[in-house]
Amino acid sequence: MSFTDTAMDFRTPELDALASVVIPEQHFELRAEDARDSYFTDTSKLDAKQLVHDRFRTNPRALHDHLIGALDLRGTEELLDLGCGNGEILARIRPYLAAGHLTAFDIAPAALEAARQRLDGVATPCEFVEGTADDLSVFANDSFDRVMAVYMAHYVTDLDACFTEVRRVLRPGGRFVLATDRTDSMVEMWNVHFAALRDMNAPEMLFRATPKGRISLSNGTGQLTPYFASVERVDWQDQLQFGKADAFMAFYRSCNHCCASSKPGVDLSPAFFTDLEERVHARVQAAIDKVGYFALTKYTGHFICS
Ligand SMILES: C[S@@+](CC[C@H](N)C(=O)[O-])C[C@H]1O[C@@H](n2cnc3c(N)ncnc32)[C@H](O)[C@@H]1O
């Protein structure tokens, strides 16, 4: 494992201890179709999340900086972006591929439309393809020099099919970059969330962690190794620091209340979420009153596969 930003180490024994008691083993199951039909009918939540990262991060190197390094681009490559979302990352990477070719791929029509608008008018050729990442049959063998999947693999129903397909469409010598988090990323958010749920005697079903438990930085190496000769794990960290509780609450909402509002298997009323938000807000405000900000520590990174 390599650690690129050694200066940015926010881990403390206290945070590790918190993660060991707060992060549950069980995680939410969220099918790609459910995510498309509930979470990605428009890109407002994704837009909000990206804005929060831009405004509140403390690592000067953003996600796209790390990805640009991982992709190791010459400027002429053909790149496939699986689960391109609103095209924010593609637009950031595009100047490094000015003489290349971009294919934006997503299961959600609303995401593809947002990506199309964001890249509208750029001279670099761009294609927009709707589909699911476990079936890339629209692409011929050896079509791409680079494939990336950024914070999307946990939605893919059949990861074995997905990695087989990525291997097939990737040219010899090409690279697949899969970005994801560790399961204990943002433990501070899970802590205030679960504490509020406990105060409310919320249904047991809600005491689960993010669907990223399916594939994460923590368990991805074993899942990728059967398909790629080389799998390198790169870890890096960031810390979002919120000086106002309302700023954090916008992020918490964009995370679907830690998945509690994204088809968890129980029906929850609007009043439930009002109560939950008030309790979370109070805990976040208490942290701000004590130390000046509420911190969310991100343990994130990517796999470079070839
Ligand atoms: C959290 S967003 C990430 C978007 C973008 N990669 C980024 O990092 O900004 C996940 C995206 O993956 C898409 N997605 C989910 N499951 C998918 C699948 N099976 N195949 C293709 N796209 C999928 C969603 O529609 C959504 O746009």
The ligand as a Tripos MOL2 file, in Angstrom:
@<TRIPOS>MOLECULE
LIG
   27    29     1     0     0
SMALL
NO_CHARGES

@<TRIPOS>ATOM
      1 C1        -22.1480    8.5210   -6.3920 C.3       1 LIG1
      2 S1        -22.3830    8.7700   -8.1050 S.3       1 LIG1
      3 C2        -20.7270    9.0610   -8.6330 C.3       1 LIG1
      4 C3        -20.6700    9.8750   -9.8900 C.3       1 LIG1
      5 C4        -19.2700   10.2080  -10.3620 C.3       1 LIG1
      6 N1        -18.4890    9.0290  -10.6910 N.3       1 LIG1
      7 C5        -18.5440   11.0210   -9.3200 C.2       1 LIG1
      8 O1        -17.7060   10.4770   -8.5890 O.co2     1 LIG1
      9 O2        -18.8210   12.2130   -9.2240 O.co2     1 LIG1
     10 C6        -22.7220    7.1390   -8.7340 C.3       1 LIG1
     11 C7        -23.1620    7.1280  -10.1770 C.3       1 LIG1
     12 O3        -23.1290    5.7860  -10.6240 O.3       1 LIG1
     13 C8        -24.2970    5.5350  -11.3840 C.3       1 LIG1
     14 N2        -24.5470    4.0850  -11.3500 N.ar      1 LIG1
     15 C9        -25.0210    3.3790  -10.3120 C.ar      1 LIG1
     16 N3        -25.0640    2.0710  -10.6320 N.ar      1 LIG1
     17 C10       -24.6260    1.9720  -11.9090 C.ar      1 LIG1
     18 C11       -24.4330    0.8720  -12.7790 C.ar      1 LIG1
     19 N4        -24.7120   -0.3790  -12.4140 N.pl3     1 LIG1
     20 N5        -23.9520    1.1150  -14.0100 N.ar      1 LIG1
     21 C12       -23.6580    2.3860  -14.3980 C.ar      1 LIG1
     22 N6        -23.8350    3.4700  -13.5990 N.ar      1 LIG1
     23 C13       -24.2920    3.2560  -12.3600 C.ar      1 LIG1
     24 C14       -25.3640    6.3940  -10.7510 C.3       1 LIG1
     25 O4        -26.4450    6.6230  -11.6230 O.3       1 LIG1
     26 C15       -24.5750    7.6510  -10.4080 C.3       1 LIG1
     27 O5        -24.5980    8.5700  -11.4590 O.3       1 LIG1
@<TRIPOS>BOND
     1     1     2 1
     2     2     3 1
     3     2    10 1
     4     3     4 1
     5     4     5 1
     6     5     6 1
     7     5     7 1
     8     7     8 2
     9     7     9 1
    10    10    11 1
    11    11    12 1
    12    11    26 1
    13    12    13 1
    14    13    14 1
    15    13    24 1
    16    14    15 ar
    17    14    23 ar
    18    15    16 ar
    19    16    17 ar
    20    17    18 ar
    21    17    23 ar
    22    18    19 1
    23    18    20 ar
    24    20    21 ar
    25    21    22 ar
    26    22    23 ar
    27    24    25 1
    28    24    26 1
    29    26    27 1
@<TRIPOS>SUBSTRUCTURE
     1 LIG1         1 GROUP 0 **** ****
